[in-house]
Amino acid sequence: MRQTEIHLTEEDKAALKVFRSKGKHMAREINRAHILLALDEKMPELLIMQVLGVGRTTIWRTRSAYVEKGLDYALHDVARPGQPRQYGIDQQAEIVALA
């Protein structure tokens, strides 16, 4: 299966370079920025995996997220709903009243 090549726009390249130079982001987001820049420079996946210490699926997911939905989606984690509440409001009130 042939990899989808990505071609970053000049705007995206500049944004990624600024993004990775700032110390305000999570490590995994900075890794994604490095991955996108490396893929744009046609670096082999194996080299990216070794240098950044990431798995092949991380590279695949980052690439497909960029191709499908753009730069912001590829860099940042999507909020997830989390575990549903175990107790309703009435049950919580009873527990608080007992305490």
C-alpha positions in Angstrom: 0.0 0.0 0.0 1.5 3.4 -1.0 1.6 6.1 1.5 -0.3 9.3 0.9 2.2 12.1 0.4 1.5 15.3 2.1 2.4 18.7 0.8 2.2 21.4 3.5 1.4 24.9 2.4 3.8 27.7 3.2 1.4 29.0 5.9 1.2 25.5 7.5 5.0 25.2 7.5 5.4 28.6 9.1 2.7 27.8 11.7 4.4 24.4 12.5 7.8 26.0 13.0 6.4 28.6 15.4 4.3 25.9 17.1 7.2 23.6 17.8 9.5 26.4 19.0 7.1 27.5 21.7 7.2 25.7 25.0 3.4 26.0 25.6 2.3 22.8 24.0 2.1 19.1 25.1 4.9 16.8 23.9 2.6 14.7 21.8 1.4 17.9 19.9 5.0 18.9 19.3 5.8 15.4 18.1 2.9 15.7 15.6 4.3 19.0 14.3 7.7 17.3 13.8 6.0 14.4 12.1 4.2 16.6 9.6 7.3 18.6 8.8 9.3 15.4 8.3 6.7 13.9 6.1 6.6 17.0 4.0 10.4 16.7 3.6 9.8 13.1 2.3 11.6 11.5 5.3 11.1 7.7 5.6 8.7 6.6 8.3 11.3 4.3 9.9 13.6 7.3 10.4 10.8 9.4 11.9 9.9 6.5 14.2 13.5 6.1 15.4 14.2 9.8 15.9 11.0 10.8 17.6 10.3 7.5 19.4 6.8 7.2 18.0 5.0 4.2 16.5 4.0 3.8 12.9 0.3 4.2 13.8 1.0 7.6 15.3 2.5 8.7 11.9 -0.4 7.2 10.0 -3.0 8.9 12.2 -1.2 12.2 12.1 -0.9 12.1 8.3 -4.6 11.1 7.7 -5.8 13.7 10.2 -4.0 16.4 8.3 -5.1 15.2 4.9 -8.8 14.8 6.0 -9.3 17.8 8.3 -6.4 20.1 8.3 -3.6 21.3 10.5 -5.5 22.1 13.7 -7.2 18.8 13.8 -3.9 17.0 13.2 -2.1 18.7 16.0 -4.7 18.8 18.8 -6.5 16.0 20.6 -10.2 15.9 20.2 -12.2 16.2 23.4 -13.9 13.0 24.4 -17.0 12.6 26.5 -15.5 10.6 29.3 -17.1 8.0 31.5 -20.9 8.4 32.2 -21.9 9.4 35.7 -22.5 6.6 38.1 -24.9 8.5 40.3 -27.7 10.8 39.5 -28.3 14.2 41.1 -30.7 12.7 43.7 -28.3 10.0 44.7 -25.5 12.5 45.0 -27.6 14.6 47.3 -28.4 11.6 49.5 -24.7 10.8 49.8 -23.8 14.4 50.7 -26.6 14.4 53.3 -25.2 11.2 54.9 -21.7 12.7 55.1 
